[in-house]
């Protein structure tokens, strides 16, 4: 089973996935990105951090199952990240996620969302300025317009409740 998590930047996808892994045997697909590594991130664990030149080489080599530019940086999922694990989890930008879901009817899409006020607070806590936040909120609105392309929508109000709701979804999918 391949489950794609998507939603606006800052809704808690990484935190949710990390919590899910504590409760369920999941394989987390590590994406490639050209963005700068944050102080709390580790190459090969959170992302594979590569230069734009290297990313373009990987595109030419048909390495990715999907890739997109998000903001000013590229993100992509390597074909080698789709495994034979019982459940593989992908964290994919909304445009890339919708493409994968359209092309692969067996993939499951879960859109994670939060209230705008909480999203703004999270972006502020990451040290982003007002101009950046304004652009991200506009992008979040565009991303939410594609919500109907996902199999499930989960509002991240409380991490524990959100994780339990997603575990319920996964268990129901496994039973069907």
Secondary structure, DSSP 8 states (H G I E B T S, - for coil): -EEEEE-STTSSHHHHHHHHHHHS--EE---EE-S---TT--BTTTBEE--HHHHHHHHHTT-EEEEEEETTEEEEEEGGG--SSS-EEEE--HHHHHHHHHH-TTSEEEEEE--HHHHHHHHHHTT--HHHHHHHHHHHHHHHTTGGGSSEEEE-SSHHHHHHHHHHHHHHHHH-
